[in-house]
Amino acid sequence: MSFNADFKREMRNVVKDVEKEINKTWKVDYKGHSIEIINQIKEEQLIIDGMTVDRKQRKSVLSHMIPYSKLSGILELHDGTKHKVSVKLGGYVRFRCIVKVDHETVLDDSMKIEFLPWDHKEKIVLFIQQQIQTHHKIVADRLPDEEFLFDENEPRLAPGLSDYYVDERPAPFYVKKLLKLFEKQLNHPTNETRKKTYEKIISNNMASRRSELIERFQHEQWDESLVQQEALWLLEHAAHREVVKFAVTILGCTNCEKHKELLFTIGMHEEFTSYVVCALKNGTIQGNEQVWRLAKSVDGWGKISAVEQLEASTPEIKRWLLTKGCENTIMNEYLAYTCALSGDLEAALSEDEISKELYDGACLIIQALLEDEVSIHSIEEYPNASSVLCHFIHHAHKHCQAIEEFYPILKINEFLNDDQEIWEDRLNDSWTQDDHKAIQKAVQPFIDDSRWPKLAIDTLQQDFSSQALKIALFYRLDVIEILFALLEKDPANSEIYFAVMDTNHHQHIRELCTFAETHLSLSNLSDDEVACLQYIVQDLYEHEGVGLPLIQAALRSDDGNLQYHALSVLNEWSPLYSQQAATRELIEHISIKTDDKEDRKLAKHLLKK
């Protein structure tokens, strides 16, 4: 995000804090009559007996530089006598509300204006606790501080992902200063010292400073009970996620056995799982068991961090790693290598007989290791690959019955049939020529089995399956009519759009664009429809003039990636299309309104063509 955008967001947050701090209502009962004063950031009101009798409006926050505001009105008593009500509101350090009826003061109230960063905001740990108590899991993963961190249309990262984007910019004195402030908080726990620590925490991110924080903390000789007291205070009051991360990290540097259930609950939200894993391992007695328990309770980036830190110390953990450890909602490829090694997949598959559960787990792991385009660690890095694949094919004779069980065998076949030059590089201590030929021979009967192409078509006719589609394409089956029939039933299934576009067949693509133009809500795209449009637009470069209404819809959308691809496609096409009145108007709008420099540059270039 640009400096200007950051500054605007920070100013917006400051205004919100000021607004929440000074919004207040006072009520006075005077001889059976109601006097109510409402103070808001841009307005003050005097209400007598339910009727607004005076109001002062401010044009901006800066108008609060005027220290006091005055309101007045007339109060008529039951005996018919009239009395003047006057109100004086304001102040810099203390905010006062003075109400007089004639010359009698009936209210004189004041409050200190502190602007504590945790005040008037939803508390994060309580937000998590309430979800766990009600649902036994996290059902709403957007944290309460998101409105302060992101702009309205800014895309959110999946919980826990931001910690993988570590800030590499040096901050040589940040941790040292933070711990000095925390020490003052320990010795004198007041709003003032806590505020300074809190503000220092949220000025940076814990992901990039965690290792240094732990290392420096371990050299301090602080009273552990005081450390825990203030860490727990921060957890109770934290309205910003970085404060939760700091407090969990500090708590984990102490003996936190009695707080492990609180930590576990916080770790159920995947934004904090990796911090809780570290705390449980370092600060509790059976930390690894708690990490395993947590790994079984999360399924995204939290599970990835938990499994990576989990020690396969028992046969039960090893089996879980092989049967359940790899699968997650992000990508199985992130954990396949870890689970294969830590769970000892080679030893498990070397048995004469294995359970269906273990076979299914091995399917996921092997398939993920073979997805070479996205795998973090591929099959080539796995030291026991030839032995594992050989054992796996042996067990497939008993367990391979369905499409999803055959798919890993298809991937093995593709791997074995890579170019000869690639295999010359692979042949080493773990792969011999004899291994290669033996596994090829073992796989071939599965490939030759005529039931798989038929089952692939039958599966696709029922519902879309990416695995069934790949199997059908492997056997060179024509599935285009089936794909369009599936689209009729599910017009916003982005995977089907991708499959049709992947054919790179001009007529199929033209028909797909016509379908999308009549079945997608081009004037108000849903998230699913944006994904569909993305797959179409990004591959229209070589199909000049096809899908112009879709290009225009992409230009109108709020999705920056979609806009960029639409502009890029128009840049490859003849100027005839970008100079059409409707298209040109959309390009002009982007050239003026977008914050993205590349989009703005591309839009201006198109306008000059």
C-alpha positions as CSV (number, residue, x, y, z in Angstrom):
1,M,0.0,0.0,0.0
2,S,1.3,3.5,-0.8
3,F,2.3,6.1,1.8
4,N,-0.7,8.2,1.0
5,A,-3.1,5.3,1.5
6,D,-1.4,4.4,4.8
7,F,-1.6,8.0,6.0
8,K,-5.3,8.3,5.0
9,R,-6.1,5.1,6.8
10,E,-4.2,6.2,9.9
11,M,-6.1,9.5,9.9
12,R,-9.4,7.7,9.5
13,N,-8.5,5.6,12.5
14,V,-7.6,8.6,14.6
15,V,-11.0,10.2,13.8
16,K,-12.8,7.0,14.8
17,D,-10.9,7.0,18.1
18,V,-11.7,10.6,18.8
19,E,-15.3,10.0,17.9
20,K,-15.7,7.1,20.2
21,E,-13.9,8.9,23.1
22,I,-16.1,12.0,23.1
23,N,-19.5,10.6,22.1
24,K,-21.4,10.9,25.4
25,T,-24.9,11.5,26.6
26,W,-26.0,13.2,29.9
27,K,-29.5,13.1,31.4
28,V,-30.8,15.3,34.1
29,D,-34.3,15.2,35.8
30,Y,-35.3,18.7,36.8
31,K,-38.6,18.9,38.7
32,G,-40.2,16.1,36.7
33,H,-38.8,17.3,33.4
34,S,-36.1,15.7,31.3
35,I,-33.0,17.5,30.1
36,E,-30.7,15.5,27.8
37,I,-27.4,16.6,26.3
38,I,-25.9,14.6,23.5
39,N,-22.3,15.2,22.4
40,Q,-20.9,13.8,19.2
41,I,-17.9,14.5,17.1
42,K,-19.7,16.8,14.7
43,E,-22.8,17.8,16.6
44,E,-24.1,18.7,20.1
45,Q,-27.8,18.7,21.0
46,L,-29.9,19.9,23.9
47,I,-33.2,18.0,24.2
48,I,-35.9,19.1,26.7
49,D,-38.8,16.7,27.4
50,G,-38.0,14.7,24.2
51,M,-37.8,17.7,21.9
52,T,-34.5,19.1,20.4
53,V,-34.4,22.8,21.3
54,D,-30.8,23.6,20.3
55,R,-28.2,22.0,18.1
56,K,-24.7,23.0,17.0
57,Q,-23.1,21.3,14.1
58,R,-19.4,21.2,13.2
59,K,-18.1,21.0,9.6
60,S,-15.0,19.1,10.5
61,V,-13.0,17.5,13.3
62,L,-10.7,20.5,13.3
63,S,-13.5,22.7,14.6
64,H,-12.9,21.0,18.0
65,M,-9.9,23.4,18.3
66,I,-12.6,25.8,19.7
67,P,-12.6,24.6,23.3
68,Y,-16.2,25.1,24.3
69,S,-19.6,24.9,22.7
70,K,-22.8,26.5,24.2
71,L,-26.4,25.4,23.9
72,S,-29.5,26.9,25.4
73,G,-33.3,26.5,25.5
74,I,-36.4,27.3,27.5
75,L,-37.9,24.9,30.0
76,E,-41.6,25.5,30.9
77,L,-42.6,24.0,34.3
78,H,-46.1,22.7,35.1
79,D,-47.0,26.0,36.8
80,G,-46.4,27.9,33.5
81,T,-43.1,29.5,34.6
82,K,-40.3,29.5,32.0
83,H,-36.7,29.0,32.8
84,K,-33.5,29.3,30.7
85,V,-31.5,26.1,30.3
86,S,-27.8,26.8,29.4
87,V,-25.2,24.2,28.6
88,K,-21.4,24.5,28.3
89,L,-19.5,21.6,26.7
90,G,-15.8,21.1,26.0
91,G,-12.2,21.2,27.2
92,Y,-8.9,19.9,26.1
93,V,-7.5,17.7,28.9
94,R,-10.8,17.2,30.7
95,F,-14.1,17.3,28.9
96,R,-16.8,19.1,31.0
97,C,-20.5,19.3,30.7
98,I,-22.1,22.1,32.8
99,V,-25.9,22.5,32.8
100,K,-27.6,25.4,34.5
101,V,-31.3,26.2,34.9
102,D,-31.3,30.0,35.2
103,H,-28.3,30.4,37.5
104,E,-28.6,27.1,39.3
105,T,-26.1,24.5,38.4
106,V,-27.9,21.1,38.0
107,L,-25.0,19.2,36.5
108,D,-21.3,19.6,36.5
109,D,-19.6,16.5,35.1
110,S,-16.1,16.0,33.7
111,M,-14.1,13.2,32.2
112,K,-10.4,12.9,31.4
113,I,-9.7,12.6,27.7
114,E,-7.0,9.9,27.4
115,F,-7.5,8.2,24.0
116,L,-6.4,4.8,25.2
117,P,-5.9,2.6,22.1
118,W,-7.8,-0.3,23.5
119,D,-10.8,1.7,24.6
120,H,-14.2,1.6,22.8
121,K,-13.2,-1.3,20.7
122,E,-14.2,-5.0,20.6
123,K,-11.7,-7.1,22.4
124,I,-10.1,-9.8,20.3
125,V,-9.6,-12.6,22.8
126,L,-13.2,-12.3,24.1
127,F,-14.4,-12.4,20.5
128,I,-12.5,-15.7,20.1
129,Q,-13.7,-17.1,23.4
130,Q,-17.4,-16.4,22.7
131,Q,-17.1,-18.2,19.3
132,I,-15.5,-21.3,20.9
133,Q,-17.9,-21.3,23.7
134,T,-20.9,-21.1,21.4
135,H,-19.8,-23.1,18.3
136,H,-16.7,-25.1,19.6
137,K,-14.8,-23.6,16.6
138,I,-14.1,-20.4,14.8
139,V,-17.0,-19.6,12.5
140,A,-16.2,-15.9,11.7
141,D,-12.5,-15.5,11.1
142,R,-12.5,-11.8,10.4
143,L,-11.1,-10.2,13.6
144,P,-12.6,-7.1,15.1
145,D,-9.6,-4.9,14.2
146,E,-10.0,-5.4,10.4
147,E,-11.7,-2.1,9.9
148,F,-8.6,-0.4,11.3
149,L,-6.1,-2.4,9.2
150,F,-7.8,-2.6,5.8
151,D,-9.7,-0.2,3.6
152,E,-13.2,-1.1,2.5
153,N,-12.3,-2.7,-0.9
154,E,-8.8,-3.9,0.1
155,P,-8.5,-7.7,-0.2
156,R,-8.1,-9.6,3.1
157,L,-5.4,-12.3,3.6
158,A,-6.4,-15.7,5.0
159,P,-5.8,-15.9,8.8
160,G,-2.2,-16.6,9.5
161,L,-0.9,-15.8,5.9
162,S,0.4,-12.4,6.8
163,D,3.1,-13.9,9.0
164,Y,4.6,-15.5,5.9
165,Y,5.2,-12.1,4.5
166,V,7.9,-11.1,7.0
167,D,8.9,-7.4,6.9
168,E,12.6,-7.5,6.0
169,R,13.2,-3.8,6.6
170,P,15.7,-3.4,9.5
171,A,14.4,-2.1,12.8
172,P,17.5,-2.4,14.9
173,F,16.2,-0.7,18.1
174,Y,12.5,-1.7,18.0
175,V,12.6,-4.8,20.2
176,K,15.0,-3.2,22.6
177,K,12.8,-0.1,23.1
178,L,9.7,-2.3,23.3
179,L,11.1,-4.4,26.1
180,K,12.3,-1.3,28.0
181,L,8.7,0.0,27.8
182,F,7.4,-3.3,28.9
183,E,9.8,-3.3,31.9
184,K,8.4,0.0,33.0
185,Q,4.9,-1.4,32.6
186,L,5.9,-4.4,34.9
187,N,7.2,-2.1,37.6
188,H,4.4,0.5,37.3
189,P,1.3,-1.0,35.6
190,T,-0.7,2.2,34.9
191,N,-2.7,3.3,31.9
192,E,0.2,5.5,31.0
193,T,2.8,2.8,30.9
194,R,0.5,0.2,29.3
195,K,-0.5,2.7,26.7
196,K,3.1,3.3,25.7
197,T,3.8,-0.4,25.4
198,Y,0.6,-1.0,23.5
199,E,1.3,1.8,21.0
200,K,4.9,0.6,20.5
201,I,3.6,-3.0,19.8
202,I,1.2,-1.9,17.1
203,S,3.7,0.3,15.3
204,N,5.4,-2.8,13.9
205,N,4.6,-6.5,13.3
206,M,5.5,-9.4,15.5
207,A,6.1,-11.9,12.7
208,S,9.4,-10.2,11.7
209,R,10.5,-9.4,15.3
210,R,9.4,-12.6,17.1
211,S,12.8,-14.4,17.1
212,E,14.7,-11.3,18.4
213,L,11.9,-10.7,21.0
214,I,12.2,-14.2,22.4
215,E,16.0,-14.1,22.4
216,R,16.3,-10.7,24.2
217,F,13.5,-11.6,26.6
218,Q,15.4,-14.7,27.7
219,H,18.3,-12.5,28.9
220,E,16.1,-10.5,31.2
221,Q,15.7,-11.4,34.9
222,W,12.2,-10.2,35.4
223,D,9.7,-11.4,38.0
224,E,7.7,-14.2,36.2
225,S,4.5,-13.5,38.1
226,L,4.6,-9.8,37.0
227,V,5.3,-10.8,33.4
228,Q,2.3,-13.1,33.3
229,Q,0.1,-10.6,35.0
230,E,0.8,-7.9,32.4
231,A,0.8,-10.4,29.5
232,L,-2.7,-11.5,30.6
233,W,-3.8,-7.9,31.0
234,L,-2.7,-7.3,27.4
235,L,-4.7,-10.3,26.2
236,E,-7.8,-9.2,28.1
237,H,-7.6,-5.7,26.7
238,A,-6.1,-6.3,23.2
239,A,-8.2,-4.7,20.4
240,H,-5.3,-5.1,17.9
241,R,-4.0,-8.5,16.7
242,E,-0.3,-7.6,17.1
243,V,-0.9,-7.0,20.8
244,V,-2.3,-10.6,21.1
245,K,0.7,-11.9,19.3
246,F,3.1,-10.1,21.6
247,A,1.3,-11.2,24.7
248,V,1.2,-14.8,23.6
249,T,4.9,-14.7,22.8
250,I,5.8,-13.2,26.1
251,L,3.6,-15.7,28.0
252,G,5.2,-18.5,26.2
253,C,8.6,-17.4,27.5
254,T,7.4,-18.2,31.1
255,N,6.0,-21.4,32.7
256,C,2.5,-21.0,31.4
257,E,1.1,-24.4,32.2
258,K,-1.9,-23.0,34.1
259,H,-2.7,-20.8,31.1
260,K,-2.6,-23.5,28.4
261,E,-6.4,-23.7,27.9
262,L,-6.5,-19.9,27.3
263,L,-3.6,-20.2,24.9
264,F,-5.3,-23.2,23.2
265,T,-8.5,-21.2,22.7
266,I,-6.6,-18.3,21.2
267,G,-4.7,-20.7,18.9
268,M,-8.0,-21.9,17.5
269,H,-8.0,-18.7,15.5
270,E,-5.4,-19.3,12.8
271,E,-4.1,-15.8,12.9
272,F,-2.5,-16.8,16.2
273,T,-1.9,-20.5,15.9
274,S,1.8,-20.3,15.1
275,Y,2.4,-18.0,18.2
276,V,0.4,-20.4,20.5
277,V,2.3,-23.4,19.1
278,C,5.6,-21.7,20.1
279,A,4.2,-20.8,23.5
280,L,2.8,-24.3,24.2
281,K,6.1,-26.0,23.2
282,N,8.3,-23.7,25.3
283,G,6.1,-23.0,28.3
284,T,4.0,-26.1,29.1
285,I,4.9,-29.6,30.4
286,Q,3.4,-31.7,27.6
287,G,3.7,-29.1,24.9
288,N,3.9,-31.5,21.9
289,E,0.6,-33.2,22.9
290,Q,-1.0,-29.8,23.1
291,V,0.4,-28.8,19.7
292,W,-1.0,-32.1,18.2
293,R,-4.4,-31.3,19.8
294,L,-4.3,-27.9,18.2
295,A,-3.2,-29.2,14.8
296,K,-6.3,-31.4,14.9
297,S,-8.5,-28.4,15.6
298,V,-7.5,-26.1,12.7
299,D,-7.4,-26.5,9.0
300,G,-5.7,-23.6,7.2
301,W,-2.4,-21.7,7.8
302,G,-2.7,-22.6,11.4
303,K,-2.6,-26.3,10.7
304,I,0.4,-25.8,8.4
305,S,2.3,-24.0,11.2
306,A,1.2,-26.6,13.8
307,V,2.1,-29.7,11.7
308,E,5.5,-28.1,10.8
309,Q,6.3,-27.8,14.5
310,L,4.8,-31.1,15.6
311,E,7.2,-33.8,16.7
312,A,6.3,-37.3,15.6
313,S,7.1,-38.7,19.1
314,T,4.5,-41.5,19.2
315,P,3.1,-44.1,16.8
316,E,-0.3,-42.4,17.1
317,I,1.1,-39.0,16.0
318,K,2.9,-40.7,13.1
319,R,-0.3,-42.4,11.9
320,W,-2.2,-39.2,12.2
321,L,0.4,-37.4,10.1
322,L,0.0,-40.0,7.3
323,T,-3.8,-40.2,7.5
324,K,-5.0,-36.7,8.4
325,G,-1.9,-34.4,8.7
326,C,-1.5,-33.5,5.0
327,E,-5.1,-32.3,4.2
328,N,-5.8,-28.6,4.7
329,T,-7.9,-25.9,3.2
330,I,-5.0,-24.0,1.7
331,M,-3.0,-26.6,-0.3
332,N,-2.1,-30.2,0.6
333,E,1.2,-29.5,-1.1
334,Y,2.4,-27.4,1.9
335,L,2.5,-30.4,4.2
336,A,3.0,-33.5,2.0
337,Y,6.7,-33.6,2.4
338,T,6.6,-33.0,6.2
339,C,4.0,-35.7,6.7
340,A,5.8,-38.2,4.5
341,L,9.1,-37.7,6.4
342,S,7.9,-37.2,9.9
343,G,5.2,-39.9,9.6
344,D,7.7,-42.4,8.0
345,L,5.5,-43.1,5.0
346,E,8.1,-45.6,3.6
347,A,7.9,-47.8,6.7
348,A,4.1,-47.6,6.9
349,L,3.6,-48.7,3.2
350,S,6.2,-51.5,3.5
351,E,3.7,-53.6,5.4
352,D,2.1,-56.5,3.5
353,E,-1.4,-55.1,4.2
354,I,-2.5,-51.6,5.1
355,S,-5.9,-50.0,6.0
356,K,-8.0,-48.1,3.6
357,E,-7.5,-45.0,5.8
358,L,-3.8,-45.2,5.4
359,Y,-4.1,-45.8,1.7
360,D,-6.3,-42.7,1.3
361,G,-3.8,-40.7,3.3
362,A,-0.9,-41.9,1.2
363,C,-3.0,-41.0,-1.9
364,L,-3.1,-37.4,-0.7
365,I,0.6,-37.2,0.2
366,I,1.8,-38.8,-3.0
367,Q,-0.5,-36.8,-5.2
368,A,0.7,-33.6,-3.5
369,L,4.3,-34.5,-3.9
370,L,3.7,-35.1,-7.6
371,E,2.1,-31.7,-8.2
372,D,5.4,-30.3,-9.3
373,E,4.0,-26.9,-10.4
374,V,2.8,-26.0,-6.9
375,S,4.6,-28.4,-4.5
376,I,6.8,-26.8,-1.9
377,H,9.0,-29.9,-1.8
378,S,8.5,-32.2,-4.9
379,I,8.8,-36.0,-5.2
380,E,12.4,-35.4,-6.5
381,E,13.5,-34.1,-3.1
382,Y,11.9,-37.0,-1.2
383,P,14.7,-39.4,-0.4
384,N,12.5,-42.6,-0.4
385,A,10.4,-41.9,-3.5
386,S,11.1,-45.1,-5.5
387,S,10.5,-47.4,-2.5
388,V,7.3,-45.5,-1.5
389,L,5.9,-45.5,-5.1
390,C,6.6,-49.2,-5.4
391,H,4.9,-50.1,-2.2
392,F,2.0,-47.8,-3.0
393,I,1.3,-49.5,-6.4
394,H,1.3,-52.9,-4.6
395,H,-1.4,-51.7,-2.2
396,A,-3.4,-50.1,-5.1
397,H,-4.3,-53.5,-6.4
398,K,-6.6,-53.9,-3.3
399,H,-7.6,-50.3,-2.6
400,C,-7.8,-48.5,-5.9
401,Q,-11.5,-48.5,-6.8
402,A,-12.7,-44.9,-7.4
403,I,-11.6,-42.0,-9.6
404,E,-9.9,-40.2,-6.7
405,E,-7.9,-43.3,-5.9
406,F,-6.8,-43.8,-9.5
407,Y,-5.8,-40.1,-9.9
408,P,-2.5,-40.5,-8.0
409,I,-1.6,-43.5,-10.1
410,L,-2.2,-41.3,-13.2
411,K,0.2,-38.7,-11.7
412,I,2.8,-41.4,-11.0
413,N,2.5,-42.5,-14.7
414,E,3.0,-38.9,-15.9
415,F,6.1,-38.6,-13.6
416,L,7.5,-41.9,-14.9
417,N,7.0,-40.9,-18.5
418,D,8.8,-37.5,-18.3
419,D,11.4,-36.8,-21.0
420,Q,14.4,-39.0,-21.0
421,E,16.7,-36.0,-20.4
422,I,14.8,-35.3,-17.1
423,W,15.2,-38.9,-16.1
424,E,18.9,-38.9,-16.7
425,D,19.2,-36.2,-14.1
426,R,16.9,-38.1,-11.7
427,L,18.8,-41.4,-11.7
428,N,20.9,-41.3,-8.6
429,D,21.2,-43.2,-5.3
430,S,17.5,-43.2,-4.6
431,W,16.4,-43.8,-8.2
432,T,18.0,-46.5,-10.4
433,Q,17.1,-47.5,-13.9
434,D,15.8,-50.8,-12.6
435,D,13.5,-49.0,-10.1
436,H,12.2,-46.8,-12.9
437,K,11.4,-49.7,-15.2
438,A,9.9,-51.8,-12.5
439,I,7.4,-49.2,-11.3
440,Q,6.5,-48.4,-15.0
441,K,5.7,-52.0,-15.5
442,A,3.6,-52.1,-12.3
443,V,1.6,-49.0,-13.2
444,Q,0.8,-50.0,-16.8
445,P,-2.0,-52.5,-16.0
446,F,-3.9,-49.7,-14.2
447,I,-3.4,-47.4,-17.1
448,D,-4.6,-50.0,-19.6
449,D,-7.8,-50.7,-17.6
450,S,-10.8,-49.6,-19.7
451,R,-13.0,-48.9,-16.7
452,W,-11.2,-45.6,-15.9
453,P,-12.1,-43.6,-19.0
454,K,-15.7,-44.8,-18.7
455,L,-15.8,-43.9,-15.0
456,A,-14.3,-40.5,-15.7
457,I,-17.2,-39.7,-18.2
458,D,-19.8,-41.1,-15.8
459,T,-18.4,-38.9,-13.0
460,L,-18.4,-35.8,-15.1
461,Q,-22.0,-36.3,-16.3
462,Q,-23.1,-36.2,-12.6
463,D,-21.0,-33.3,-11.4
464,F,-17.8,-31.4,-12.2
465,S,-14.6,-33.1,-10.9
466,S,-11.2,-31.7,-11.8
467,Q,-9.7,-35.2,-11.3
468,A,-12.2,-36.9,-13.6
469,L,-11.6,-34.2,-16.2
470,K,-7.9,-34.7,-16.2
471,I,-8.4,-38.5,-16.5
472,A,-10.8,-38.0,-19.4
473,L,-8.3,-35.6,-21.1
474,F,-5.5,-38.1,-20.6
475,Y,-7.5,-40.7,-22.5
476,R,-8.2,-38.0,-25.2
477,L,-12.0,-38.0,-24.6
478,D,-14.1,-35.2,-26.0
479,V,-15.8,-33.6,-23.0
480,I,-16.7,-30.2,-24.3
481,E,-20.5,-30.9,-24.5
482,I,-20.4,-32.3,-21.0
483,L,-18.6,-29.1,-19.7
484,F,-21.2,-26.8,-21.2
485,A,-24.0,-29.0,-19.8
486,L,-22.4,-28.6,-16.4
487,L,-22.2,-24.9,-16.9
488,E,-26.0,-24.7,-17.5
489,K,-26.5,-26.3,-14.0
490,D,-23.8,-24.2,-12.3
491,P,-23.1,-21.0,-14.3
492,A,-20.7,-19.6,-11.7
493,N,-18.3,-22.5,-11.4
494,S,-14.9,-21.0,-12.2
495,E,-13.2,-24.4,-12.6
496,I,-15.4,-25.2,-15.6
497,Y,-14.5,-21.8,-17.2
498,F,-10.9,-22.6,-16.6
499,A,-11.3,-26.0,-18.2
500,V,-12.9,-24.7,-21.4
501,M,-10.4,-21.8,-21.7
502,D,-7.5,-24.3,-21.2
503,T,-8.5,-26.0,-24.5
504,N,-7.4,-22.9,-26.3
505,H,-10.0,-23.8,-29.0
506,H,-11.2,-20.6,-30.6
507,Q,-14.8,-21.8,-31.2
508,H,-15.2,-23.2,-27.7
509,I,-13.9,-20.0,-26.3
510,R,-16.2,-17.9,-28.4
511,E,-19.2,-20.1,-27.2
512,L,-18.0,-19.7,-23.6
513,C,-17.9,-16.0,-23.9
514,T,-21.4,-15.9,-25.3
515,F,-22.6,-18.1,-22.4
516,A,-20.9,-15.8,-19.8
517,E,-22.4,-12.7,-21.4
518,T,-25.9,-14.1,-20.8
519,H,-25.4,-15.9,-17.5
520,L,-23.1,-13.7,-15.4
521,S,-24.3,-10.6,-13.6
522,L,-21.9,-8.4,-15.5
523,S,-23.1,-5.1,-13.9
524,N,-22.8,-6.4,-10.3
525,L,-20.3,-9.3,-10.2
526,S,-20.3,-11.7,-7.2
527,D,-16.9,-13.0,-5.9
528,D,-17.5,-16.3,-7.7
529,E,-18.3,-14.4,-11.0
530,V,-15.2,-12.4,-10.7
531,A,-13.2,-15.6,-10.5
532,C,-15.0,-16.9,-13.6
533,L,-14.4,-13.7,-15.5
534,Q,-10.7,-13.8,-14.5
535,Y,-10.2,-17.1,-16.2
536,I,-11.8,-15.9,-19.4
537,V,-10.2,-12.4,-19.7
538,Q,-6.7,-13.5,-18.9
539,D,-6.7,-15.8,-21.9
540,L,-8.3,-13.6,-24.5
541,Y,-5.1,-12.1,-25.8
542,E,-5.0,-14.3,-28.9
543,H,-8.8,-14.1,-29.6
544,E,-9.2,-10.6,-30.9
545,G,-12.7,-9.2,-30.6
546,V,-14.1,-12.2,-28.7
547,G,-15.8,-11.4,-25.4
548,L,-15.7,-7.6,-25.6
549,P,-18.7,-7.2,-23.2
550,L,-16.7,-9.3,-20.7
551,I,-13.7,-7.0,-21.1
552,Q,-16.0,-4.0,-20.4
553,A,-17.4,-5.7,-17.3
554,A,-13.9,-6.4,-16.1
555,L,-13.0,-2.7,-16.6
556,R,-16.1,-1.7,-14.6
557,S,-15.3,-4.1,-11.7
558,D,-13.6,-3.1,-8.5
559,D,-11.1,-6.0,-8.9
560,G,-7.7,-4.5,-9.7
561,N,-6.3,-7.8,-11.1
562,L,-9.3,-8.2,-13.4
563,Q,-9.0,-4.6,-14.6
564,Y,-5.3,-5.1,-15.3
565,H,-5.9,-8.1,-17.5
566,A,-8.7,-6.4,-19.4
567,L,-6.4,-3.4,-20.1
568,S,-3.6,-5.7,-21.1
569,V,-5.9,-7.7,-23.5
570,L,-7.1,-4.4,-25.2
571,N,-3.4,-3.4,-25.5
572,E,-2.8,-6.5,-27.6
573,W,-5.9,-6.1,-29.7
574,S,-6.5,-3.6,-32.5
575,P,-7.2,0.0,-31.3
576,L,-10.6,-0.4,-32.9
577,Y,-11.9,-2.1,-29.7
578,S,-10.3,0.3,-27.1
579,Q,-11.5,3.3,-29.0
580,Q,-15.2,2.3,-29.0
581,A,-17.1,4.9,-27.1
582,A,-18.3,2.7,-24.2
583,T,-14.9,1.0,-23.8
584,R,-13.0,4.3,-24.0
585,E,-15.2,5.9,-21.3
586,L,-14.3,3.0,-19.0
587,I,-10.6,3.3,-19.7
588,E,-10.8,7.1,-19.1
589,H,-12.4,6.4,-15.7
590,I,-9.6,4.0,-14.7
591,S,-6.9,6.5,-15.8
592,I,-8.3,9.1,-13.4
593,K,-9.6,7.1,-10.5
594,T,-7.3,4.1,-10.0
595,D,-4.6,4.1,-7.3
596,D,-2.6,1.5,-9.2
597,K,0.3,3.1,-11.1
598,E,0.6,0.3,-13.7
599,D,-3.2,0.3,-14.4
600,R,-3.1,4.1,-14.8
601,K,-0.1,4.0,-17.1
602,L,-1.7,1.3,-19.2
603,A,-5.0,3.1,-19.4
604,K,-3.3,6.3,-20.5
605,H,-1.3,4.4,-23.1
606,L,-4.5,2.9,-24.6
607,L,-6.2,6.3,-24.8
608,K,-3.3,7.6,-27.0
609,K,-3.4,4.6,-29.4
